[in-house]
């Protein structure tokens, strides 16, 4: 193993753990896992306690504290993969290697952001898309004999290479890139720039839809000499794939949005926080970042203006909870990604307690759209009553899953049928999630609803990040509610007991319903659990976790009744071994 310097002397006090993930990754890449002796060595090097390093290494699923098994096979079974046969694939693989458990481990993995290529399997942390049993077995068998190095095929670097025309990019040529940032530094018209973003009605595209200019202005007015800009590229919710697309094809717009934000708020450093599964996108970003520095647009005294701003790509150590903004900032600081209490707001106390402007990938991208093409253009790009344009991922039971750039106000029927080709031949759509599990499920009768922030909110749903997941009639809505709830259970950080215990209780309840075990007090328990999760959970993960089952109960009552009263699943997915002998337990 290559040597690391034993003592770090240049770290600012209180920031000793900045870079600890790189230390842990270095060890794991060299010897396959992170033994306690290396944790002790890292702690000594950083002048922190061993427990401070161990508590981080043990928290994130990316790090292994024990020697790995020869072949680690992980099957994604979240939403889109689940709808495309991953559960059956996993069962077949378990049977295949039932007598080789000393060599092969088959287990689940949470969504890896390749929902348009479902089902997806990870083999020793290398991802295979559009999986089938035969191909996976062939790869596993080769891995048993001799572990191999897998790379990824070069992907198209521009939308044009893929035959796509992107409307939102204001630049006609690569030479024009970063012209908006150059002009802003030259003119220093910060108030006017914020006004343009307000006119364009730019919202947070990570899910909340909060006006972006308010965040930027809040961070700008917050007192303090040190400030930060953070781009949240940790899209880890099932069905959410549009940021992956933007990062790969429009990295210049994302970085320039961060640079413009940095100049407006007076920040000195920006972090683009990306999930570790996005290796290709990370390479694209690192290459673009080198290019920006070569142009003299980052660093000290940029273009002689006295403005200092540095950017870096921060690779996440893993975990859905990292997408929560305060948990994400804890990770940047080298801590466990556990959410903070609010207030204070991020714009006042973010990274290391300093004012921080934090937005999603698409938000920074569309800031450049508005500043380059004008607020009126962006506003009018949407259909009447729905200003703006949006990248949307459509996956699940559709012929042509993928990411599409569409006007706000587009109907979900058009997204499913016009853009994604509709359901497989011979099937009909019965339901859809407008934005992954967080939005809950809506029935096919609502496909004509427009993708509009206020209209979805009125339905107790959300536009969210634009992760549309489609369920056809060979899927079961109650099974999908269980699948979504299990995702939240698996990804709970465990910091607060309402979420840690409540999500498990929800899963237990729904597993009972899909296996023919219905208790007399189940509905009351579901109501009480949902209320506790919504009101007492520390962050959005626990608060939103009842949404899938509550939406199914509301919009698919006949399907729920069939399961609970008739012991019947029209999709033949629930109730193993056919019609159940339901066991009703009096409470």
C-alpha positions in Angstrom: 0.0 0.0 0.0 1.4 3.4 -1.0 2.4 5.6 1.9 0.4 8.6 3.1 2.0 11.4 5.0 1.7 10.7 8.7 0.8 14.2 10.0 -1.3 16.9 8.4 -0.1 20.4 9.5 -2.0 22.6 7.1 -5.6 21.9 8.2 -7.6 24.8 9.5 -8.5 24.2 13.2 -11.9 22.4 13.5 -11.8 21.0 10.0 -9.5 18.0 10.6 -11.9 15.6 9.0 -12.2 17.4 5.7 -10.8 14.8 3.3 -11.3 11.8 5.6 -13.4 10.1 3.0 -10.6 10.3 0.5 -8.3 8.7 3.1 -10.8 5.9 3.7 -11.3 5.3 -0.1 -7.5 5.2 -0.6 -7.2 2.4 2.0 -10.2 0.5 0.6 -8.9 0.7 -3.0 -5.5 -0.6 -1.9 -6.5 -3.5 0.3 -10.2 -4.1 -0.3 -11.5 -2.9 3.1 -10.7 -0.6 5.9 -9.1 -2.4 8.9 -9.0 -0.9 12.4 -5.2 -0.4 12.1 -5.8 2.0 9.1 -8.5 3.8 10.9 -6.1 4.4 13.8 -3.5 5.6 11.3 -5.9 8.0 9.7 -7.0 9.4 13.1 -3.3 10.0 14.1 -2.6 11.7 10.8 -5.6 14.0 11.2 -5.1 14.5 15.0 -8.6 13.3 15.8 -9.9 10.5 18.0 -10.1 7.0 16.6 -13.8 7.0 17.3 -14.2 10.1 15.1 -13.0 8.2 12.1 -14.6 4.8 13.0 -18.0 6.4 13.5 -17.8 7.8 9.9 -16.4 4.6 8.3 -19.1 2.5 9.9 -22.0 4.8 9.0 -21.6 4.8 5.2 -22.5 1.7 3.2 -19.6 2.4 0.7 -17.0 1.5 3.3 -16.2 -2.1 4.3 -14.7 -2.8 7.7 -14.2 -6.5 7.1 -12.5 -8.3 4.2 -15.0 -8.7 1.3 -16.4 -11.9 0.0 -15.0 -13.0 -3.4 -18.1 -11.9 -5.4 -20.5 -9.3 -3.9 -23.7 -9.3 -6.0 -26.2 -6.6 -5.2 -29.5 -6.4 -7.0 -31.4 -3.1 -7.1 -35.1 -3.7 -6.2 -36.3 -0.1 -5.9 -39.3 1.0 -8.0 -38.2 0.9 -11.6 -36.0 -2.1 -11.2 -38.7 -3.8 -9.1 -41.2 -3.2 -11.9 -38.8 -4.8 -14.4 -38.3 -8.1 -12.6 -35.5 -7.5 -10.2 -37.1 -9.4 -7.3 -37.4 -12.5 -9.5 -33.8 -12.0 -10.7 -32.5 -11.9 -7.1 -34.4 -15.0 -6.1 -32.9 -16.9 -9.1 -29.4 -15.7 -8.2 -29.9 -16.8 -4.6 -30.9 -20.2 -5.7 -28.0 -20.4 -8.2 -25.4 -19.7 -5.5 -27.1 -21.3 -2.5 -24.2 -23.8 -2.3 -21.5 -21.2 -2.8 -22.2 -18.7 0.0 -18.5 -18.8 1.0 -17.7 -17.3 -2.4 -20.8 -15.4 -3.5 -23.1 -13.1 -1.6 -26.4 -12.0 -3.1 -28.2 -9.1 -1.5 -30.1 -5.8 -2.1 -28.7 -2.4 -3.0 -30.6 0.8 -2.9 -31.3 2.7 -6.1 -28.1 3.5 -8.1 -29.5 6.1 -10.4 -29.8 4.0 -13.5 -33.6 3.6 -13.5 -33.8 4.0 -17.3 -31.6 0.9 -17.6 -33.5 -1.4 -15.2 -32.9 -3.9 -13.8 -29.5 -3.1 -12.5 -27.0 -5.3 -10.7 -23.7 -4.4 -9.0 -21.0 -7.0 -9.1 -18.1 -6.1 -6.9 -19.2 -2.5 -7.2 -19.3 -2.5 -11.0 -22.7 -1.9 -12.5 -24.5 -4.0 -15.1 -27.6 -2.5 -16.8 -30.5 -4.2 -18.4 -29.7 -7.4 -16.5 -30.9 -10.9 -17.2 -30.1 -14.0 -15.2 -27.9 -15.7 -17.8 -25.6 -12.7 -18.3 -25.2 -12.0 -14.5 -24.4 -15.7 -13.9 -21.7 -15.6 -16.6 -20.1 -12.5 -15.1 -20.3 -13.9 -11.5 -18.7 -17.2 -12.6 -15.8 -15.4 -14.3 -15.4 -13.2 -11.2 -15.1 -16.4 -9.0 -12.3 -17.7 -11.1 -10.4 -14.4 -11.5 -11.6 -10.9 -10.4 -11.6 -8.5 -13.3 -11.3 -4.8 -13.8 -14.3 -3.3 -15.4 -14.4 0.0 -17.0 -17.2 1.9 -18.6 -17.7 2.7 -22.3 -17.1 6.3 -23.3 -20.4 8.0 -23.5 -21.4 10.8 -25.8 -20.1 14.1 -24.4 -22.6 16.4 -26.1 -26.4 16.2 -26.6 -25.8 16.5 -30.4 -23.8 13.3 -30.4 -26.8 11.5 -28.9 -29.2 13.1 -31.4 -30.7 15.5 -28.8 -31.5 19.2 -29.1 -31.3 21.0 -25.8 -33.3 24.1 -25.6 -32.1 25.5 -22.3 -28.4 26.0 -23.2 -28.0 29.7 -24.2 -24.6 29.0 -25.8 -24.2 28.2 -29.5 -20.6 27.2 -29.3 -18.1 25.9 -26.6 -16.1 29.1 -27.0 -19.0 31.1 -25.7 -19.2 29.2 -22.4 -18.9 31.2 -19.2 -19.7 34.4 -20.9 -22.4 35.2 -18.4 -20.0 34.8 -15.5 -17.4 37.0 -17.3 -20.0 39.7 -17.8 -21.2 39.6 -14.2 -17.7 40.1 -12.9 -17.1 42.9 -15.2 -20.3 44.8 -14.5 -20.9 43.6 -10.9 -24.7 44.0 -11.5 -25.6 41.6 -8.7 -29.0 43.1 -7.9 -30.0 43.2 -11.5 -29.0 39.5 -11.9 -31.1 38.5 -8.9 -34.0 40.4 -10.4 -33.7 38.4 -13.6 -33.9 35.1 -11.7 -36.9 36.4 -9.9 -38.6 37.5 -13.2 -37.9 34.0 -14.6 -39.5 32.4 -11.6 -36.6 30.0 -11.1 -37.5 27.4 -8.5 -35.5 24.8 -6.7 -35.6 21.8 -9.0 -34.5 19.2 -6.4 -38.1 18.7 -5.3 -39.2 21.6 -3.0 -39.8 24.2 -5.8 -38.7 27.0 -3.4 -37.9 30.3 -5.3 -34.1 30.2 -5.9 -33.6 34.0 -5.8 -34.8 34.1 -2.2 -32.1 31.6 -1.1 -29.3 33.5 -3.0 -30.4 36.8 -1.6 -30.6 35.3 1.9 -27.1 34.0 1.8 -25.9 37.3 0.3 -27.4 39.4 3.1 -26.3 37.0 5.9 -23.3 38.5 7.8 -20.0 36.8 7.6 -16.8 36.9 5.6 -16.7 33.2 4.7 -19.5 31.8 2.7 -20.1 28.7 0.5 -22.1 27.5 -2.5 -23.2 23.9 -2.6 -24.7 22.0 -5.5 -26.7 18.9 -4.5 -26.0 16.3 -7.1 -26.8 13.4 -4.8 -30.0 12.3 -6.5 -30.6 9.0 -4.8 -34.4 8.7 -4.8 -35.8 5.9 -6.9 -36.7 7.1 -10.4 -34.6 10.2 -10.2 -32.2 10.3 -13.1 -32.4 13.8 -14.7 -29.4 15.3 -12.8 -27.2 12.4 -14.1 -28.2 13.5 -17.6 -27.5 17.2 -17.0 -24.1 16.6 -15.3 -23.0 14.5 -18.3 -24.2 16.8 -21.1 -24.4 20.3 -19.6 -21.6 20.5 -16.9 -20.6 24.0 -18.1 -24.1 25.3 -17.2 -24.1 23.7 -13.7 -20.6 25.0 -12.9 -21.3 28.5 -14.3 -24.5 28.6 -12.2 -22.5 27.9 -9.1 -19.9 30.5 -10.1 -22.6 33.2 -10.7 -24.1 32.3 -7.3 -20.7 32.5 -5.6 -20.1 36.0 -7.0 -23.6 37.2 -6.0 -23.5 35.9 -2.4 -19.8 36.7 -1.9 -18.7 33.0 -1.4 -15.1 31.8 -1.6 -15.7 28.1 -2.3 -18.2 25.8 -3.9 -18.8 22.1 -3.5 -20.6 20.0 -6.1 -21.7 17.0 -4.1 -22.2 14.0 -6.3 -23.2 10.4 -5.5 -20.3 7.9 -5.8 -22.2 5.7 -8.2 -21.9 8.4 -10.9 -18.3 7.6 -11.9 -18.7 8.7 -15.5 -20.3 12.0 -14.6 -17.6 12.6 -12.0 -15.0 12.2 -14.7 -16.9 14.6 -17.0 -17.1 17.2 -14.2 -13.4 16.9 -13.2 -12.4 17.4 -16.8 -14.6 20.4 -17.2 -13.3 21.8 -13.9 -9.7 21.6 -15.2 -10.8 23.5 -18.3 -12.4 26.3 -16.2 -9.2 26.7 -14.2 -7.2 26.8 -17.4 -9.3 29.7 -18.5 -8.5 31.6 -15.3 -12.1 31.7 -14.2 -11.5 30.1 -10.9 -9.0 30.7 -8.1 -7.5 33.9 -6.7 -8.3 37.4 -8.1 -10.3 36.1 -11.0 -9.8 38.2 -14.1 -8.2 40.9 -12.0 -11.5 41.7 -10.2 -10.4 40.8 -6.7 -13.0 38.0 -6.6 -11.6 34.7 -5.2 -13.6 31.5 -5.8 -12.7 27.9 -5.9 -14.7 24.9 -6.9 -14.4 21.2 -6.2 -16.3 18.0 -6.9 -17.1 16.2 -3.6 -17.8 12.5 -4.1 -20.4 11.2 -1.6 -19.5 8.3 0.6 -23.0 7.0 -0.1 -26.5 6.9 1.4 -29.9 8.4 0.4 -30.0 10.5 3.5 -27.1 12.6 2.1 -29.6 14.2 -0.2 -31.1 16.0 2.7 -29.4 19.4 2.7 -28.1 19.5 6.3 -27.1 15.9 6.2 -25.2 16.6 3.0 -23.3 19.5 4.7 -22.4 17.2 7.6 -20.9 14.8 5.1 -18.8 17.6 3.5 -17.4 18.3 6.9 -16.4 14.7 7.3 -19.1 13.6 9.7 -22.0 11.1 9.6 -24.7 12.5 7.3 -27.3 12.9 10.0 -29.7 15.8 9.6 -29.5 18.9 11.8 -32.3 20.6 13.6 -33.9 23.6 11.9 -33.6 26.5 12.4 -31.1 27.9 11.7 -31.6 28.0 8.0 -28.8 27.0 5.6 -28.4 30.5 4.3 -27.4 31.6 7.8 -25.6 28.5 9.0 -24.6 25.9 6.5 -21.2 24.4 5.9 -19.2 24.8 9.1 -21.9 27.1 10.4 -21.2 29.6 7.6 -23.8 31.2 5.3 -24.4 28.7 2.4 -26.4 28.9 -0.8 -27.5 25.3 -1.6 -29.4 24.3 -4.7 -30.0 21.3 -7.0 -28.1 20.6 -10.2 -31.0 21.6 -12.4 -31.5 24.9 -10.5 -28.0 26.1 -11.2 -28.3 24.9 -14.8 -31.5 26.9 -15.4 -30.1 30.0 -13.7 -27.8 30.2 -16.7 -30.7 29.6 -19.0 -32.6 32.6 -17.6 -29.5 34.8 -17.5 -28.6 33.9 -21.0 -31.9 33.7 -22.8 -33.9 36.0 -20.5 -36.5 35.6 -17.9 -39.3 36.1 -20.4 -38.0 33.3 -22.6 -37.8 30.9 -19.7 -41.2 32.0 -18.4 -42.8 31.5 -21.8 -41.0 28.2 -22.4 -43.7 26.6 -20.2 -47.3 26.1 -21.2 -49.8 28.7 -20.2 -50.0 29.0 -16.4 -46.9 26.9 -15.9 -43.7 28.9 -16.4 -40.4 27.3 -17.1 -38.9 24.2 -18.6 -38.0 20.9 -16.9 -35.9 17.8 -17.3 -38.0 14.8 -16.4 -37.1 11.1 -16.1 -39.8 8.6 -17.1 -39.2 5.0 -16.1 -41.0 1.9 -14.9 -43.5 0.2 -17.2 -42.8 2.2 -20.4 -41.3 1.3 -23.8 -38.8 4.0 -24.0 -37.6 5.1 -20.5 -35.3 8.1 -20.4 -34.8 11.8 -19.6 -36.7 14.4 -21.5 -36.6 18.2 -21.6 -40.2 19.4 -21.6 -42.3 22.5 -21.0 -43.7 22.9 -17.5 -47.4 22.3 -17.8 -47.0 19.2 -20.0 -49.5 16.6 -19.0 -48.4 13.3 -17.4 -50.3 11.5 -20.2 -48.0 13.1 -22.8 -44.9 12.3 -20.6 -45.9 8.6 -20.5 -47.3 8.1 -24.0 -45.8 10.8 -26.2 -42.3 10.9 -24.8 -41.8 7.5 -23.2 -43.8 5.4 -25.7 -46.5 4.2 -23.3 -46.7 0.9 -21.5 -45.6 -2.4 -23.0 -48.0 -3.8 -25.7 -51.0 -5.5 -24.3 -51.0 -3.6 -21.0 -52.6 -0.5 -19.6 -51.3 2.1 -17.1 -53.1 1.8 -13.7 -51.0 4.3 -11.7 -47.9 6.5 -11.6 -45.7 8.4 -9.2 -45.1 12.0 -10.4 -41.8 12.1 -8.6 -40.6 8.8 -7.0 -41.9 7.5 -3.7 -42.0 11.0 -2.1 -44.9 12.1 -4.3 -47.0 9.1 -3.6 -49.0 7.4 -6.3 -51.8 8.8 -8.5 -54.3 6.7 -10.6 -54.3 6.6 -14.4 -57.5 8.7 -14.4 -55.2 11.6 -13.3 -52.8 11.3 -16.2 -54.2 14.4 -17.8 -53.1 16.5 -14.8 -50.5 19.1 -15.8 -47.0 19.1 -14.4 -47.6 22.2 -12.4 -46.3 22.9 -8.9 -49.6 24.2 -7.5 -51.9 21.6 -9.1 -49.8 18.7 -7.8 -49.6 20.2 -4.4 -53.4 20.5 -4.4 -53.5 16.7 -4.8 -51.2 16.2 -1.8 -48.5 15.2 -4.4 -45.6 17.1 -5.9 -43.8 17.8 -9.2 -40.7 17.1 -7.1 -37.6 16.3 -9.0 -39.5 15.0 -12.0 -39.0 11.3 -11.5 -42.1 9.8 -13.1 -42.5 6.1 -12.4 -45.2 4.3 -14.3 -47.1 1.2 -13.1 -49.1 -0.9 -15.6 -51.7 -3.6 -15.0 -49.1 -6.3 -14.5 -47.9 -4.4 -11.4 -49.6 -4.1 -8.0 -50.1 -0.7 -6.3 -50.1 -2.2 -2.8 -46.9 -4.0 -3.6 -45.4 -0.7 -4.9 -46.4 1.0 -1.6 -44.5 -1.7 0.3 -41.5 -1.3 -2.0 -41.4 2.4 -1.5 -41.8 2.2 2.2 -39.1 -0.4 2.4 -36.7 2.0 0.6 -37.3 4.6 3.3 -36.8 2.0 6.0 -33.5 0.9 4.5 -32.2 4.5 4.0 -33.2 5.9 7.4 -30.1 7.3 9.1 -31.5 6.1 12.5 -30.8 9.4 14.3 -34.4 9.9 15.4 -36.6 7.1 16.8 -39.9 8.1 15.0 -38.2 7.4 11.7 -36.0 4.5 12.7 -38.8 2.6 14.4 -41.8 3.9 12.5 -40.6 3.0 9.0 -39.9 -0.6 10.2 -43.4 -0.8 11.7 -44.9 0.4 8.4 -43.0 -2.2 6.5 -44.1 -4.9 8.9 -47.7 -3.8 8.5 -47.6 -3.8 4.7 -45.7 -7.1 4.5 -48.5 -8.6 6.5 -51.1 -7.1 4.1 -49.4 -8.5 1.1 -49.0 -11.9 2.7 -52.5 -12.4 3.9 -52.1 -11.4 7.6 -54.6 -8.6 8.4 -55.0 -7.5 12.0 -58.2 -6.0 13.3 -56.4 -2.8 14.4 -54.1 -2.4 11.4 -55.8 0.6 9.9 -55.8 2.5 13.3 -52.1 1.6 13.7 -51.4 2.8 10.2 -53.1 6.1 10.9 -51.2 6.6 14.2 -47.8 5.6 12.7 -48.3 8.0 9.8 -49.2 10.9 12.1 -46.1 10.2 14.3 -43.8 10.0 11.3 -45.1 13.2 9.7 -45.0 15.3 12.9 -42.1 13.9 14.9 -39.4 12.9 12.4 -36.4 15.1 12.2 -36.1 15.4 8.5 -38.1 14.9 5.3 -37.3 11.2 4.9 -39.4 10.2 7.9 -41.9 12.9 7.3 -42.7 11.7 3.7 -42.4 8.0 4.3 -46.2 7.4 4.8 -47.0 9.1 1.4 -46.8 5.9 -0.7 -49.3 3.8 1.3 -51.5 6.8 2.2 -51.8 7.6 -1.5 -52.6 4.0 -2.5 -55.3 3.8 0.2 -56.8 7.1 -1.1 -56.6 6.5 -4.9 -56.7 2.7 -5.1 -59.3 1.7 -2.5 -60.6 -1.3 -4.5 -57.1 -2.8 -4.8 -56.6 -2.4 -1.0 -60.0 -3.9 -0.3 -59.2 -6.9 -2.5 -56.0 -7.6 -0.6 -57.4 -7.1 2.9 -60.8 -8.6 2.5 -60.7 -11.0 -0.4 -57.1 -12.1 -0.2 -56.7 -11.4 -3.9 -54.0 -9.7 -6.0 -55.0 -9.0 -9.6 -51.4 -8.9 -10.7 -50.6 -12.2 -9.0 -47.7 -10.6 -7.2 -48.7 -10.6 -3.5 -49.6 -13.7 -1.4 -46.8 -16.3 -2.1 -48.1 -19.7 -3.0 -51.4 -18.5 -4.4 -54.5 -17.6 -2.5 -53.6 -17.2 1.2 -55.2 -18.6 4.2 -55.6 -15.2 5.8 -55.0 -15.0 9.5 -56.9 -12.4 11.3 -55.5 -11.6 14.7 -57.8 -9.8 17.1 -56.2 -7.0 18.9 
